[in-house]
Amino acid sequence: MKDEMKKVPRLRFRGFSEDWELCKLGTLAEIVRGASPRPIQDSKWFDNTSDVGWLRISDVTEQNGRIYKLEQKLSKAGQEKTRVLRKPHLLLSIAATVGKPVVNYVNTGVHDGFLIFLNPLFDREFMFQWLEMFTPKWQKYGQPGSQLNLNSELVRNQELRMPSTNEQEKIGMLFKYLDDTITLHQRKLDQLKKLKKAYLHAMFVSMNTKKNKVPKLRFTDFEGDWELCKLGQVANYRRGSFPQPYGNKEWYDGENSMPFVQVVDVGDNLRLVEDTKQKISELAQPKSVFVKEGKVVVTLQGSIGRVAITQYPAYVDRTLLIFESYKAEMDEYYFAYVIQQLFEYEKTRAPGGTIKTVTKEALSDFTISFPSIEEQKKLGKFFEQLDDTITLHQNKLEQLNELKKSYLQNMFI
């Protein structure tokens, strides 16, 4: 059945059975456009002491449509040239990031890149979620290859089906709970990533100067300087390989095929993705490089400097470097972090903060620091546990977002 013919969603709360009513957005609220002082760059429109914020598209993106803070403030003169909302309202972006629903929870000046729904006859949370579900569908009003811009007339005339007020409220409450839960997990994930970054900075010897021989923060029972040496003095490494041309179908899949690791397969938190994008055929395997589980690899092309420890046996492409063995006692997990930190440091020295290319020979001359094997293992275990916690929150966040996506598809028409 086509969407236009549907009168009820696929998934509903118990106790509701009536058809959803067909109507237009313009019959459910007074839809007006925001206004902007001109020229917008004039400083007289702004005042940091004001209690009215100026809503920008960047605020919508950063806060995912729920506006709890606004950095830029409007002066009294600026407020007179725009529409000021002192209570929460539903808005819709109609320029740049088109079709994004917004709710302001702070005093907000709304510029002309947004529409405001005044005097609504709907549950605000329900409509916020309906607009989020509908966001990609606004593209039908755009021309191929051109910037899509909505206007109030198009939005007013957009048809939709609406349930009873009670059902709207039920749906709105469910999605608000989901959004709040997603926000909490995202906040926790962001905090963990910041904590990890701070620990990495404090618990590894700085590469900015050769004078530093101990980290700022250290586990008890460890003392003495860390050893400083060239990468080529402590590790044996080689590039991966793959038969050419890449487009030959004989090199992929088939019976006895194996995971084939490329740059795209190096994920976050020193892990490969669970399932590589390509599988290498039995025919191509002798022309590539086999790597056992538990080996450090680093990308040398594309997103240079991404590091992982292989969690399964695989063949590795020429765009990655494989650390096969060590000339000194080395904990694999600790070493992976050293390599990651090394490339982060090299990025700060590269023009524009981007490493264009790295040769195997240049790597040999990179300088690293390392402590005793006991301290390495302690550091490696500490960051491994931190990474596991981060991965747990990432997985939970992905599950919640997928759940919300499914509900949006099935609980709206």
C-alpha positions as a Markdown table, in Angstrom:
| # | Residue | x | y | z |
|---|---|---|---|---|
| 1 | Met | 0.0 | 0.0 | 0.0 |
| 2 | Lys | 1.4 | 3.4 | -0.9 |
| 3 | Asp | 2.1 | 5.9 | 1.9 |
| 4 | Glu | -0.6 | 8.3 | 0.4 |
| 5 | Met | -3.3 | 5.6 | 1.0 |
| 6 | Lys | -2.3 | 4.7 | 4.6 |
| 7 | Lys | -4.6 | 6.0 | 7.3 |
| 8 | Val | -2.9 | 4.3 | 10.3 |
| 9 | Pro | 0.8 | 3.6 | 11.2 |
| 10 | Arg | 2.2 | 0.1 | 11.3 |
| 11 | Leu | 3.0 | 0.3 | 15.0 |
| 12 | Arg | 0.6 | 1.8 | 17.6 |
| 13 | Phe | 0.0 | 2.0 | 21.3 |
| 14 | Arg | -2.9 | -0.2 | 22.6 |
| 15 | Gly | -6.3 | 1.5 | 22.9 |
| 16 | Phe | -6.0 | 3.5 | 19.6 |
| 17 | Ser | -7.7 | 2.2 | 16.5 |
| 18 | Glu | -9.2 | 5.2 | 14.6 |
| 19 | Asp | -7.8 | 6.5 | 11.4 |
| 20 | Trp | -5.4 | 9.4 | 11.4 |
| 21 | Glu | -7.0 | 12.5 | 9.9 |
| 22 | Leu | -5.6 | 14.1 | 6.7 |
| 23 | Cys | -4.8 | 17.8 | 7.0 |
| 24 | Lys | -2.2 | 20.5 | 6.0 |
| 25 | Leu | 0.4 | 21.9 | 8.3 |
| 26 | Gly | -1.0 | 25.4 | 7.7 |
| 27 | Thr | -4.3 | 24.4 | 9.4 |
| 28 | Leu | -2.5 | 23.3 | 12.5 |
| 29 | Ala | -0.6 | 26.4 | 13.4 |
| 30 | Glu | 0.1 | 30.0 | 12.3 |
| 31 | Ile | 3.4 | 29.6 | 10.4 |
| 32 | Val | 5.5 | 32.7 | 10.2 |
| 33 | Arg | 9.1 | 33.4 | 9.1 |
| 34 | Gly | 11.8 | 34.7 | 11.4 |
| 35 | Ala | 13.5 | 38.1 | 10.7 |
| 36 | Ser | 17.1 | 39.3 | 10.6 |
| 37 | Pro | 18.6 | 42.7 | 11.3 |
| 38 | Arg | 20.7 | 43.9 | 8.4 |
| 39 | Pro | 23.6 | 44.1 | 7.8 |
| 40 | Ile | 23.9 | 41.1 | 10.1 |
| 41 | Gln | 27.7 | 41.8 | 10.6 |
| 42 | Asp | 27.0 | 45.1 | 12.3 |
| 43 | Ser | 28.1 | 44.9 | 16.0 |
| 44 | Lys | 25.2 | 47.1 | 17.2 |
| 45 | Trp | 22.8 | 44.2 | 16.9 |
| 46 | Phe | 24.7 | 42.2 | 19.6 |
| 47 | Asp | 25.3 | 42.5 | 23.3 |
| 48 | Asn | 26.9 | 39.8 | 25.4 |
| 49 | Thr | 25.0 | 40.9 | 28.5 |
| 50 | Ser | 21.6 | 40.3 | 26.9 |
| 51 | Asp | 19.2 | 37.5 | 28.0 |
| 52 | Val | 18.1 | 36.9 | 24.4 |
| 53 | Gly | 20.2 | 34.6 | 22.3 |
| 54 | Trp | 20.6 | 34.6 | 18.5 |
| 55 | Leu | 19.8 | 31.3 | 16.9 |
| 56 | Arg | 22.1 | 30.1 | 14.1 |
| 57 | Ile | 22.2 | 26.9 | 12.1 |
| 58 | Ser | 25.4 | 25.9 | 13.8 |
| 59 | Asp | 23.5 | 25.9 | 17.1 |
| 60 | Val | 20.9 | 23.6 | 15.7 |
| 61 | Thr | 23.5 | 21.1 | 14.4 |
| 62 | Glu | 25.6 | 21.1 | 17.7 |
| 63 | Gln | 22.5 | 20.7 | 19.9 |
| 64 | Asn | 20.6 | 18.4 | 17.6 |
| 65 | Gly | 17.6 | 20.7 | 17.4 |
| 66 | Arg | 17.0 | 21.2 | 21.1 |
| 67 | Ile | 18.3 | 24.6 | 22.0 |
| 68 | Tyr | 19.3 | 25.0 | 25.7 |
| 69 | Lys | 22.1 | 27.6 | 25.2 |
| 70 | Leu | 23.0 | 30.3 | 22.7 |
| 71 | Glu | 26.4 | 31.9 | 22.7 |
| 72 | Gln | 25.6 | 35.0 | 20.6 |
| 73 | Lys | 23.3 | 37.5 | 22.3 |
| 74 | Leu | 21.1 | 40.1 | 20.7 |
| 75 | Ser | 21.1 | 43.8 | 21.8 |
| 76 | Lys | 17.8 | 45.6 | 22.3 |
| 77 | Ala | 18.3 | 47.1 | 18.9 |
| 78 | Gly | 18.8 | 43.6 | 17.4 |
| 79 | Gln | 15.7 | 42.3 | 19.2 |
| 80 | Glu | 13.6 | 45.0 | 17.6 |
| 81 | Lys | 14.6 | 43.7 | 14.1 |
| 82 | Thr | 13.8 | 40.0 | 14.7 |
| 83 | Arg | 11.2 | 37.8 | 16.3 |
| 84 | Val | 11.9 | 37.0 | 19.9 |
| 85 | Leu | 10.5 | 33.9 | 21.6 |
| 86 | Arg | 10.5 | 33.9 | 25.4 |
| 87 | Lys | 8.8 | 30.5 | 25.6 |
| 88 | Pro | 9.5 | 27.2 | 23.9 |
| 89 | His | 8.3 | 27.0 | 20.3 |
| 90 | Leu | 8.6 | 24.6 | 17.5 |
| 91 | Leu | 10.7 | 25.9 | 14.6 |
| 92 | Leu | 11.8 | 24.6 | 11.2 |
| 93 | Ser | 15.0 | 25.5 | 9.4 |
| 94 | Ile | 14.3 | 26.5 | 5.7 |
| 95 | Ala | 17.8 | 27.5 | 4.6 |
| 96 | Ala | 21.3 | 25.8 | 4.6 |
| 97 | Thr | 20.4 | 22.7 | 6.7 |
| 98 | Val | 16.9 | 22.5 | 5.4 |
| 99 | Gly | 14.0 | 20.8 | 7.1 |
| 100 | Lys | 15.5 | 20.4 | 10.6 |
| 101 | Pro | 13.0 | 20.7 | 13.4 |
| 102 | Val | 14.0 | 22.9 | 16.4 |
| 103 | Val | 12.6 | 23.7 | 19.9 |
| 104 | Asn | 14.0 | 26.6 | 21.8 |
| 105 | Tyr | 14.2 | 26.2 | 25.6 |
| 106 | Val | 15.8 | 29.7 | 26.1 |
| 107 | Asn | 15.0 | 33.2 | 25.1 |
| 108 | Thr | 15.6 | 33.2 | 21.4 |
| 109 | Gly | 15.8 | 35.6 | 18.5 |
| 110 | Val | 14.8 | 33.8 | 15.3 |
| 111 | His | 16.4 | 34.9 | 12.0 |
| 112 | Asp | 14.8 | 34.5 | 8.6 |
| 113 | Gly | 16.3 | 31.1 | 8.0 |
| 114 | Phe | 13.6 | 29.6 | 10.2 |
| 115 | Leu | 9.8 | 29.2 | 10.3 |
| 116 | Ile | 8.0 | 29.5 | 13.6 |
| 117 | Phe | 4.8 | 27.5 | 14.5 |
| 118 | Leu | 2.6 | 29.9 | 16.5 |
| 119 | Asn | -0.6 | 29.0 | 18.3 |
| 120 | Pro | -0.2 | 25.3 | 17.5 |
| 121 | Leu | -3.1 | 22.8 | 17.5 |
| 122 | Phe | -0.8 | 19.9 | 18.0 |
| 123 | Asp | 1.4 | 18.3 | 20.7 |
| 124 | Arg | 4.8 | 20.0 | 20.2 |
| 125 | Glu | 6.9 | 16.9 | 20.8 |
| 126 | Phe | 4.8 | 14.8 | 18.4 |
| 127 | Met | 5.2 | 17.4 | 15.6 |
| 128 | Phe | 9.0 | 17.7 | 16.4 |
| 129 | Gln | 9.4 | 14.0 | 15.7 |
| 130 | Trp | 7.1 | 14.0 | 12.7 |
| 131 | Leu | 9.2 | 16.8 | 11.1 |
| 132 | Glu | 12.4 | 14.9 | 11.9 |
| 133 | Met | 11.0 | 11.8 | 10.2 |
| 134 | Phe | 10.0 | 14.0 | 7.2 |
| 135 | Thr | 13.3 | 15.9 | 6.9 |
| 136 | Pro | 14.7 | 14.0 | 3.9 |
| 137 | Lys | 11.3 | 14.3 | 2.1 |
| 138 | Trp | 11.6 | 18.0 | 1.7 |
| 139 | Gln | 14.1 | 17.4 | -1.0 |
| 140 | Lys | 11.3 | 16.8 | -3.4 |
| 141 | Tyr | 10.8 | 20.6 | -3.6 |
| 142 | Gly | 14.4 | 21.2 | -4.7 |
| 143 | Gln | 16.0 | 21.2 | -8.2 |
| 144 | Pro | 18.8 | 18.7 | -9.0 |
| 145 | Gly | 22.2 | 20.2 | -8.4 |
| 146 | Ser | 20.8 | 23.3 | -6.7 |
| 147 | Gln | 20.5 | 24.5 | -3.1 |
| 148 | Leu | 17.1 | 23.6 | -1.6 |
| 149 | Asn | 15.3 | 26.4 | 0.1 |
| 150 | Leu | 11.8 | 26.1 | 1.6 |
| 151 | Asn | 9.3 | 28.8 | 2.1 |
| 152 | Ser | 6.3 | 29.3 | 4.4 |
| 153 | Glu | 3.8 | 28.5 | 1.6 |
| 154 | Leu | 5.3 | 25.2 | 0.7 |
| 155 | Val | 5.4 | 24.2 | 4.4 |
| 156 | Arg | 1.8 | 25.4 | 5.0 |
| 157 | Asn | 0.5 | 23.3 | 2.1 |
| 158 | Gln | 2.4 | 20.1 | 3.1 |
| 159 | Glu | -0.2 | 17.4 | 3.8 |
| 160 | Leu | 0.1 | 14.9 | 6.7 |
| 161 | Arg | -2.1 | 12.6 | 8.8 |
| 162 | Met | -2.7 | 13.4 | 12.4 |
| 163 | Pro | -3.9 | 11.2 | 15.2 |
| 164 | Ser | -6.0 | 12.3 | 18.2 |
| 165 | Thr | -4.4 | 14.6 | 20.8 |
| 166 | Asn | -4.1 | 11.7 | 23.3 |
| 167 | Glu | -2.2 | 9.5 | 20.8 |
| 168 | Gln | 0.0 | 12.5 | 19.8 |
| 169 | Glu | 0.9 | 13.0 | 23.5 |
| 170 | Lys | 1.7 | 9.3 | 23.9 |
| 171 | Ile | 3.9 | 9.2 | 20.9 |
| 172 | Gly | 5.6 | 12.5 | 21.8 |
| 173 | Met | 6.4 | 11.2 | 25.4 |
| 174 | Leu | 8.0 | 8.0 | 24.0 |
| 175 | Phe | 10.3 | 9.9 | 21.6 |
| 176 | Lys | 11.2 | 12.5 | 24.2 |
| 177 | Tyr | 12.3 | 9.7 | 26.5 |
| 178 | Leu | 14.3 | 8.2 | 23.7 |
| 179 | Asp | 15.9 | 11.5 | 22.8 |
| 180 | Asp | 16.8 | 12.2 | 26.5 |
| 181 | Thr | 18.3 | 8.7 | 26.8 |
| 182 | Ile | 20.4 | 9.2 | 23.6 |
| 183 | Thr | 21.6 | 12.6 | 24.9 |
| 184 | Leu | 22.7 | 11.1 | 28.2 |
| 185 | His | 24.7 | 8.4 | 26.5 |
| 186 | Gln | 26.2 | 10.9 | 24.0 |
| 187 | Arg | 27.2 | 13.1 | 26.9 |
| 188 | Lys | 28.8 | 10.2 | 28.8 |
| 189 | Leu | 30.6 | 9.1 | 25.7 |
| 190 | Asp | 31.9 | 12.6 | 25.1 |
| 191 | Gln | 33.1 | 12.8 | 28.7 |
| 192 | Leu | 34.9 | 9.4 | 28.4 |
| 193 | Lys | 36.7 | 10.5 | 25.2 |
| 194 | Lys | 37.8 | 13.8 | 26.9 |
| 195 | Leu | 39.0 | 11.8 | 29.9 |
| 196 | Lys | 40.9 | 9.4 | 27.7 |
| 197 | Lys | 42.5 | 12.3 | 25.8 |
| 198 | Ala | 43.6 | 13.9 | 29.1 |
| 199 | Tyr | 45.1 | 10.6 | 30.3 |
| 200 | Leu | 47.0 | 10.1 | 27.1 |
| 201 | His | 48.5 | 13.5 | 27.4 |
| 202 | Ala | 49.5 | 13.0 | 31.0 |
| 203 | Met | 50.5 | 9.4 | 31.1 |
| 204 | Phe | 52.8 | 9.3 | 28.0 |
| 205 | Val | 56.1 | 11.1 | 27.7 |
| 206 | Ser | 55.6 | 14.3 | 25.6 |
| 207 | Met | 57.1 | 14.2 | 22.1 |
| 208 | Asn | 57.4 | 17.9 | 21.9 |
| 209 | Thr | 60.8 | 17.9 | 23.6 |
| 210 | Lys | 63.5 | 15.3 | 24.0 |
| 211 | Lys | 64.2 | 16.7 | 27.5 |
| 212 | Asn | 61.1 | 15.0 | 28.9 |
| 213 | Lys | 62.0 | 11.5 | 30.1 |
| 214 | Val | 59.1 | 10.8 | 32.5 |
| 215 | Pro | 55.3 | 11.4 | 32.1 |
| 216 | Lys | 53.4 | 13.9 | 34.2 |
| 217 | Leu | 51.1 | 11.2 | 35.7 |
| 218 | Arg | 52.4 | 7.8 | 36.6 |
| 219 | Phe | 51.3 | 4.7 | 38.4 |
| 220 | Thr | 52.8 | 4.2 | 41.9 |
| 221 | Asp | 55.8 | 1.8 | 42.2 |
| 222 | Phe | 57.3 | 3.0 | 38.9 |
| 223 | Glu | 60.2 | 5.4 | 38.7 |
| 224 | Gly | 63.2 | 6.0 | 36.5 |
| 225 | Asp | 63.5 | 7.6 | 33.0 |
| 226 | Trp | 61.8 | 6.2 | 30.0 |
| 227 | Glu | 64.1 | 5.1 | 27.2 |
| 228 | Leu | 64.3 | 7.2 | 24.1 |
| 229 | Cys | 65.1 | 5.7 | 20.7 |
| 230 | Lys | 64.3 | 5.6 | 17.0 |
| 231 | Leu | 61.3 | 3.5 | 15.8 |
| 232 | Gly | 63.5 | 1.4 | 13.5 |
| 233 | Gln | 65.6 | 0.4 | 16.5 |
| 234 | Val | 62.7 | -1.3 | 18.4 |
| 235 | Ala | 60.4 | -2.7 | 15.8 |
| 236 | Asn | 60.4 | -4.8 | 12.6 |
| 237 | Tyr | 57.7 | -3.8 | 10.2 |
| 238 | Arg | 56.6 | -4.0 | 6.6 |
| 239 | Arg | 53.8 | -2.9 | 4.3 |
| 240 | Gly | 50.9 | -5.1 | 3.3 |
| 241 | Ser | 50.3 | -6.1 | -0.3 |
| 242 | Phe | 47.7 | -6.9 | -2.8 |
| 243 | Pro | 47.8 | -8.2 | -6.5 |
| 244 | Gln | 47.0 | -5.7 | -9.2 |
| 245 | Pro | 44.7 | -4.5 | -10.6 |
| 246 | Tyr | 42.4 | -3.9 | -7.7 |
| 247 | Gly | 39.4 | -4.3 | -9.9 |
| 248 | Asn | 40.0 | -7.9 | -10.9 |
| 249 | Lys | 37.0 | -9.9 | -9.5 |
| 250 | Glu | 39.2 | -13.0 | -9.2 |
| 251 | Trp | 41.0 | -11.4 | -6.2 |
| 252 | Tyr | 37.8 | -11.3 | -4.1 |
| 253 | Asp | 35.4 | -13.7 | -2.3 |
| 254 | Gly | 34.8 | -17.3 | -3.1 |
| 255 | Glu | 35.5 | -20.5 | -1.2 |
| 256 | Asn | 38.1 | -20.2 | 1.6 |
| 257 | Ser | 38.2 | -16.4 | 1.2 |
| 258 | Met | 39.5 | -14.4 | 4.2 |
| 259 | Pro | 39.1 | -10.9 | 5.7 |
| 260 | Phe | 41.0 | -8.3 | 3.7 |
| 261 | Val | 42.0 | -5.2 | 5.8 |
| 262 | Gln | 42.1 | -1.9 | 4.0 |
| 263 | Val | 42.2 | 1.7 | 5.4 |
| 264 | Val | 38.4 | 1.8 | 5.6 |
| 265 | Asp | 38.4 | -1.2 | 7.9 |
| 266 | Val | 40.5 | 0.5 | 10.7 |
| 267 | Gly | 37.9 | 1.6 | 13.2 |
| 268 | Asp | 38.0 | 3.4 | 16.5 |
| 269 | Asn | 39.6 | 2.5 | 19.8 |
| 270 | Leu | 42.4 | 0.5 | 18.3 |
| 271 | Arg | 40.0 | -2.0 | 16.7 |
| 272 | Leu | 39.2 | -3.2 | 13.2 |
| 273 | Val | 35.6 | -3.2 | 12.1 |
| 274 | Glu | 33.8 | -6.4 | 12.9 |
| 275 | Asp | 33.4 | -7.4 | 9.2 |
| 276 | Thr | 35.9 | -6.1 | 6.5 |
| 277 | Lys | 34.5 | -4.4 | 3.4 |
| 278 | Gln | 36.2 | -7.0 | 1.2 |
| 279 | Lys | 37.1 | -10.6 | 1.4 |
| 280 | Ile | 40.3 | -11.8 | -0.3 |
| 281 | Ser | 40.0 | -14.9 | -2.5 |
| 282 | Glu | 42.1 | -18.0 | -2.1 |
| 283 | Leu | 43.8 | -17.2 | -5.4 |
| 284 | Ala | 44.9 | -13.7 | -4.3 |
| 285 | Gln | 46.1 | -14.7 | -0.8 |
| 286 | Pro | 49.6 | -15.7 | -1.7 |
| 287 | Lys | 50.1 | -12.3 | -3.3 |
| 288 | Ser | 49.1 | -10.4 | -0.1 |
| 289 | Val | 50.4 | -10.4 | 3.5 |
| 290 | Phe | 48.9 | -12.6 | 6.2 |
| 291 | Val | 48.6 | -11.1 | 9.7 |
| 292 | Lys | 47.8 | -13.0 | 12.9 |
| 293 | Glu | 45.4 | -11.8 | 15.6 |
| 294 | Gly | 47.0 | -9.3 | 18.0 |
| 295 | Lys | 49.3 | -7.4 | 15.6 |
| 296 | Val | 49.5 | -3.6 | 15.4 |
| 297 | Val | 48.7 | -2.1 | 12.0 |
| 298 | Val | 48.7 | 1.6 | 11.0 |
| 299 | Thr | 47.2 | 3.3 | 7.9 |
| 300 | Leu | 49.7 | 5.0 | 5.5 |
| 301 | Gln | 47.3 | 6.4 | 2.9 |
| 302 | Gly | 44.0 | 8.2 | 3.0 |
| 303 | Ser | 43.3 | 8.7 | 6.7 |
| 304 | Ile | 47.0 | 8.4 | 7.7 |
| 305 | Gly | 47.9 | 7.4 | 11.2 |
| 306 | Arg | 44.8 | 5.3 | 12.1 |
| 307 | Val | 45.9 | 2.4 | 14.4 |
| 308 | Ala | 44.4 | -0.9 | 15.3 |
| 309 | Ile | 45.3 | -4.2 | 16.9 |
| 310 | Thr | 44.0 | -7.0 | 14.7 |
| 311 | Gln | 41.3 | -9.0 | 16.6 |
| 312 | Tyr | 41.1 | -11.7 | 13.9 |
| 313 | Pro | 43.5 | -13.3 | 11.3 |
| 314 | Ala | 43.5 | -11.4 | 8.1 |
| 315 | Tyr | 45.3 | -10.4 | 4.9 |
| 316 | Val | 46.5 | -6.7 | 4.8 |
| 317 | Asp | 46.5 | -4.2 | 1.9 |
| 318 | Arg | 49.6 | -2.2 | 0.9 |
| 319 | Thr | 48.0 | 0.9 | 2.3 |
| 320 | Leu | 48.8 | -0.3 | 5.8 |
| 321 | Leu | 52.0 | -0.9 | 7.7 |
| 322 | Ile | 52.3 | -4.1 | 9.8 |
| 323 | Phe | 54.4 | -4.3 | 13.0 |
| 324 | Glu | 55.6 | -7.9 | 12.8 |
| 325 | Ser | 58.0 | -8.2 | 15.8 |
| 326 | Tyr | 60.0 | -6.1 | 18.3 |
| 327 | Lys | 63.7 | -5.8 | 19.1 |
| 328 | Ala | 62.9 | -4.9 | 22.7 |
| 329 | Glu | 60.3 | -6.1 | 25.2 |
| 330 | Met | 57.1 | -4.5 | 24.1 |
| 331 | Asp | 53.4 | -4.7 | 25.2 |
| 332 | Glu | 51.3 | -4.7 | 22.0 |
| 333 | Tyr | 48.6 | -2.5 | 23.4 |
| 334 | Tyr | 51.0 | 0.0 | 24.8 |
| 335 | Phe | 52.9 | 0.1 | 21.6 |
| 336 | Ala | 49.7 | 0.7 | 19.6 |
| 337 | Tyr | 49.1 | 3.8 | 21.7 |
| 338 | Val | 52.7 | 5.0 | 21.2 |
| 339 | Ile | 52.2 | 4.8 | 17.4 |
| 340 | Gln | 48.9 | 6.6 | 17.6 |
| 341 | Gln | 50.4 | 9.4 | 19.7 |
| 342 | Leu | 53.4 | 9.5 | 17.4 |
| 343 | Phe | 51.2 | 10.2 | 14.4 |
| 344 | Glu | 49.1 | 12.7 | 16.3 |
| 345 | Tyr | 52.3 | 14.6 | 17.1 |
| 346 | Glu | 53.5 | 14.4 | 13.5 |
| 347 | Lys | 50.2 | 15.9 | 12.4 |
| 348 | Thr | 50.9 | 19.0 | 14.5 |
| 349 | Arg | 54.2 | 19.5 | 12.6 |
| 350 | Ala | 52.7 | 18.9 | 9.1 |
| 351 | Pro | 51.5 | 21.8 | 7.0 |
| 352 | Gly | 47.8 | 22.4 | 7.6 |
| 353 | Gly | 47.8 | 19.6 | 10.3 |
| 354 | Thr | 47.6 | 16.9 | 7.6 |
| 355 | Ile | 50.2 | 14.3 | 6.8 |
| 356 | Lys | 50.3 | 13.9 | 3.0 |
| 357 | Thr | 52.4 | 10.7 | 2.9 |
| 358 | Val | 54.7 | 8.6 | 5.1 |
| 359 | Thr | 57.3 | 6.2 | 3.7 |
| 360 | Lys | 58.6 | 3.2 | 5.5 |
| 361 | Glu | 62.0 | 4.8 | 5.6 |
| 362 | Ala | 60.8 | 8.0 | 7.2 |
| 363 | Leu | 59.1 | 6.0 | 9.9 |
| 364 | Ser | 62.4 | 4.4 | 10.9 |
| 365 | Asp | 63.7 | 7.9 | 11.9 |
| 366 | Phe | 60.6 | 8.7 | 14.2 |
| 367 | Thr | 61.5 | 9.0 | 17.9 |
| 368 | Ile | 59.5 | 7.1 | 20.6 |
| 369 | Ser | 59.8 | 6.7 | 24.3 |
| 370 | Phe | 59.0 | 3.6 | 26.3 |
| 371 | Pro | 59.3 | 2.4 | 30.0 |
| 372 | Ser | 59.9 | -1.0 | 31.5 |
| 373 | Ile | 57.8 | -3.9 | 30.2 |
| 374 | Glu | 55.9 | -4.0 | 33.6 |
| 375 | Glu | 54.9 | -0.3 | 33.3 |
| 376 | Gln | 54.0 | -0.8 | 29.6 |
| 377 | Lys | 51.6 | -3.7 | 30.5 |
| 378 | Lys | 50.0 | -1.6 | 33.3 |
| 379 | Leu | 49.5 | 1.3 | 30.9 |
| 380 | Gly | 48.2 | -1.0 | 28.1 |
| 381 | Lys | 45.7 | -2.7 | 30.4 |
| 382 | Phe | 44.5 | 0.7 | 31.8 |
| 383 | Phe | 43.8 | 2.1 | 28.3 |
| 384 | Glu | 42.3 | -1.2 | 27.0 |
| 385 | Gln | 39.7 | -1.1 | 29.8 |
| 386 | Leu | 39.0 | 2.6 | 29.1 |
| 387 | Asp | 38.5 | 1.7 | 25.4 |
| 388 | Asp | 36.2 | -1.2 | 26.2 |
| 389 | Thr | 34.0 | 1.2 | 28.3 |
| 390 | Ile | 34.0 | 3.7 | 25.4 |
| 391 | Thr | 33.1 | 1.0 | 22.9 |
| 392 | Leu | 30.3 | -0.2 | 25.2 |
| 393 | His | 28.7 | 3.4 | 25.2 |
| 394 | Gln | 29.2 | 3.7 | 21.5 |
| 395 | Asn | 27.4 | 0.4 | 20.9 |
| 396 | Lys | 24.6 | 1.4 | 23.2 |
| 397 | Leu | 24.3 | 4.8 | 21.4 |
| 398 | Glu | 24.1 | 3.1 | 18.0 |
| 399 | Gln | 21.4 | 0.7 | 19.3 |
| 400 | Leu | 19.3 | 3.6 | 20.6 |
| 401 | Asn | 19.7 | 5.5 | 17.4 |
| 402 | Glu | 18.7 | 2.5 | 15.4 |
| 403 | Leu | 15.7 | 1.9 | 17.7 |
| 404 | Lys | 14.6 | 5.5 | 17.2 |
| 405 | Lys | 15.0 | 5.2 | 13.5 |
| 406 | Ser | 12.8 | 2.1 | 13.4 |
| 407 | Tyr | 10.1 | 3.8 | 15.6 |
| 408 | Leu | 10.1 | 6.9 | 13.3 |
| 409 | Gln | 9.5 | 4.6 | 10.3 |
| 410 | Asn | 6.8 | 2.6 | 11.9 |
| 411 | Met | 4.9 | 5.0 | 14.3 |
| 412 | Phe | 4.3 | 7.8 | 11.7 |
| 413 | Ile | 2.6 | 7.8 | 8.4 |
